Amino acid sequence: MPNRPRTRNAGSAQGLLWLFGAILTVQGFGSAITEAGWHTSFGVSGLLRAADVPEWGALLVGCAGVALLATAARRHVRSRADRRR
């Protein structure tokens, strides 16, 4: 694989993956835990309840966040390996 020069947009996209992954993970799993433990809705959970989404919808948001974090980590490791060549 040829070395591609790192552009400013690539770094920004990588940072956004980490950011959105963290936000979705915290909001999704945090909302699901709060809903289950204290029977109160806020954040993502509150919006999903207003849209008549089942209770497990917040868990899906958390899983989407984990998927984004895994993608960001994979890209980070790959870019570090490419720089070492």
N, C-alpha and C positions, 0 to 999 in steps of 0.2 A: 504494500500500500504506500503510495507516494506521500511524502510529508506535505501536508497542507499548511500554509501559513495561518496562524491563529489571527482571526479578525476580531474586531471589537464586538461585532454582533454575535459571534460564537460565544464569547465570554458572557455577554449579557443574557443570552438564551440559557446558558448553563446556570447562571445565578437565579434566573426566574424559575427554572425547574426546581432548584433547592427551595426557593421561597414558597412557591405554590404547593409543593409537596409537604412542606412543614405546616403550612396553614391548613391545608385540607386534612392532614393527619390529626392535628390538634383539635380542629373544629369538629371533625367527624366522630372520632373516638371520645373526645371530651363531652360532646353533646349526648352521645349514646350513654355514657356512664352517668351523666347528670340526670338524664331522663329516667334511667333504670333505678338509680339510687334515691333520688329526691322527687321524682315525678314532676319535674318542672322542665319546661322547654325554653331554650334560648339559642341564639345564633342559628347555626345550620338546622338544628333540631326543630326550633320554632318555625323556621321557614318551611321545612318539609312537612310539619304537622298542618300548617295553614294550606298547603297544597294537597292535602289528603294522601301523602305518601306513607306507607307502612313504617312501623317503628324501626325496622332494620335498614331503612334508607340512610340513616346517619352512619351506620357501619359501612355501607357502600362508599360513602364519601371518605371515610377514614381509609378504606382499602385503596381507593383511588390515590389518596395522598401517599400511601406506602409505595404504590406502583411508580409514582413520579419520583419519589426519593430513590428508589432502586434504579430507575433510569438515569437519574443524575449521577449516582454513584458509579454506575457502569461507564458512563461517558467520561467521568473524571479519571477513573483508572485507565481507560483506554487512551485518553489524551496524555496522561503521564507516561505511559508505555511508549507512545509515539515520540515524545520528546527525548526519551533516553536513546533512541536509535540514532 
